[in-house]
Amino acid sequence: MQTVKKDIRALSREQLRDFFVDRGDKAFRGNQVYEWLWGKGVHSFEGMTNLSKETRQMLENHFVINHIRVDRMQRSNDGTIKNAVRLHDGLIVESVLIPTDTRTTACVSSQVGCSLDCKFCATARLKRMRNLNPDEIYDQVVAIDNESRLYHGRPLSNIVFMGMGEPLMNYNNVIKAIDKITDPEGLGMSPRRITVSTSGVPKMIKKLADDEVKFKLAVSLHAAIDEVRTSIMPFNEHFPLKDLREALEYWYQKTKSRITYEYVVWRGINDQRKDAEALVRFCRFAPSKVNIIEYNPIGDEHFAQADPEALELYRDILEKNGITVTVRRSRGKDIDAACGQLANKS
């Protein structure tokens, strides 16, 4: 029976050092391999050129590197890039490079499919197949960083976990990936340039606070009235707004970090004054910012972009109550790369 080789990137630096010591070699070989894997992002042992041929073959005999492959890259008229990323087991996720005049942002996926059931999101219509491993998340960022340098002449500046999946339902792997991304011997990015977006899992938001994470938190809210939110995000029945609010209060008490709310306004669903006033009541307990996001159609007639007057109503009510608000225009709609559209249609 053939033994299945272990993915070498599942080993810590210390485990790599121990691996070499156990074979009578020097511990620093583990450091060299670690640098190749995470600092230089090599996808083959052959590429580890400061190791002897015998050492590279020995690694080949014991391990694999289950790296991703960009199956297809699409470029939007506005410069946005969408990657269809094939994983080692043949499953596919999508990630996006979003450029502006001052930054390039990677929108990365954390699950194949999604654990939740938001009715307005194309990803939620896919069955959740599995969580992504830390290296698969990391590889998405590396691929987009390379594209940022190639097509925009500058390194990646920001990362948002707003792609496929609910990051907090893959908590441990997302945290491990961010640790590698922010490690000076990995990509060395500042955690303040990373935002994890959640649809609202109260217990895990509290865990973020207890773990004293340094990255930013965004909440995909979309309604601050339970009945409305449950109608568009059915899991809200199990994680109601009072529990979410309590978790966010705990987060703020622990971190003193501003909370960002992602919010889409739909015609006939949440476009009334009472909806905007409920949002004010929900988020005024702590410094916050509301991003009102343009709705991106997914072929469901139930959801339609609200009229401009409704967006102005929200802006007016929020600003009068001292809440920062930005109306965001979506990027990459012509290649189904905009918020809520990732569904492996490429």
Buried (B, 14 or more C-beta within 10 A) or exposed (E): EEEEEEBBBEBEBEEBBBBBEEEEBEBEBBBBBBBBBBBEBBBEBEEBEEBEEEBBEBBBEBBBBBBBBBEEBBBBEBBBBBBBBBBBEEBBBBBBBBBEEEBBBBBBBBBBBBBBBBBBBBBBBBEBEEBBBBBBBBBBBBBBBBBBEEBBEEEBBBBBBBBBBBBBBBBEBBBBBBBBBBBEEBBEBEBEBBBBBBBBBBEBBBBBBEEEBEBBBBBBBBBBBBEBBBBBBBBBEEBBBEBBBEBBBBBBEBBEBEBBBBBBBBEEBBBBEEBBBBBBEBBEEBBBBBBBBBBBBBEEEEBBBBEEEBBEBBBEBBEEBEBEBEBEEBBBBEBBBBBBBBBBEB
